[in-house]
Amino acid sequence: MENEGTRQEKRDRKLSRRRRKMLQHGRSLVRVYKDAALKRRNRRRKR
């Protein structure tokens, strides 16, 4: 328990972990939307 640090330190670590997860999630979402937009664009060009 000595290594855990103060409440504020634990809180900061927890928030940084949460932010890192959100960033990873956001990147994959951007890729999904980009792919969908490209598919729509390519479908229109073929016609």
Phi, psi and omega in degrees: 000341182292329184284344187294328180086192182283169178302317182297319179296316179298319180297317179298316179298317181297315180296320181294322177297316181297318179296318179300317179297318181295321179298316179298317181297317181298320180297317182292326178295319178300318181297319180298313181295320180297315179299318181296318180295319179296320178299315179299316181297315181294324179297320181291324182292326183292332183288000000 
